[in-house]
Amino acid sequence: MDVAVLGATGDVGRAVCANLIEKRVVRSTSRLQLVGRVGGPSELATHGLRADLIDAYDEHAPFIDVATTPDDVVADVIVLAAGATVPVDPSQVIDRDLLAQRNLATFREYAEALAAGGTGQEVVIVVSNPVELGVAVLAERLGRHRVIGMGSWLDTLRFRREIAADLGIHRQRVSGFVAGQHGDGAVPLWSTVRIRGFDGGERAAVVRTLRGERTLDTFAAEVAAAKSELAAAGRTDPGSAFAMVDTLRPGVRGVVRPYLTHTSGAKTSHATAAATVDLVDTVLDGREIVVAGQVALDGELELDGTSVQGVLGVPLVVGPDGWSRVLLDDLAPDEARRLLAISRQIRSSVDGWLSGVRA
């Protein structure tokens, strides 16, 4: 099966392309399409990236070609990583509203091109931010079940890693999901956490210890306070800032560590690419697997007696045709409250962005 990467020459796009080939997710009998922008700097860079990837992986590289207009995009799985990104300098404030304003045209352009010229079977994985806006735009034109935002899967992998680090075990032994909005609006679902080799009582004791007495009702304030403290420390002693992250509880660390990593100048391209390639591999694999992702819901989830409408990150069953259903058991009261509040925030923001009104 073939994969196209829109925005292939960006930091994340390059890492995605390399991962797809190195991990043999796109096999030598398939095609990897690198998509840039005609007339822009990426037009030449896309051809250069093609040559570099062939040099690096010639022994098992797939057929690699270049496209420079949305109408030329053809693939079974499409990774949307094009558009503006958040700068690494925290003093250059680009909030989600401005990012949405800059990327909305890109989302719409690719959505229209794929709706008009695609096969009607493509699965699109949205990486570009705001991921919730990208999902909303693409889902409206292509169908809800064919569009998945990767933000919640990346947040989930980070959450699992932080738990595993505290327990001194490998991440593969930890399951559990993060839902909600990618970034500060992430909702760690502690009720979904399971640890291989731990029985129910042991798991509950570990969760109580790692989570502490606080609930998700204070989570947003904790994240904001931690980011403010880390930003101040990072300006004077970067090493101490990273050490401070390790003193936070796992749910908060999963949000603020990527923020510190990005603003350090290192960015988070490799982690983002690895999570994205995980989703691509899941779709190409042909089996149904439970992951997490942002999708456009239409009543598949009920929270506190309210049917959720609009884009939200949730645990999903994903297969070769996209996502089929939400897989989420009864949540703890604070989880349901927080997730419902985030769903309303996302819907308000997306509605404002689509109408041209800053949320």
Summary of the structure (lengths in Angstrom):
residues: 359
radius of gyration: 19.9
end to end distance: 39.3
largest distance: 60.7
contacts: 1230
relative contact order: 0.13
helix: 51%
strand: 21%
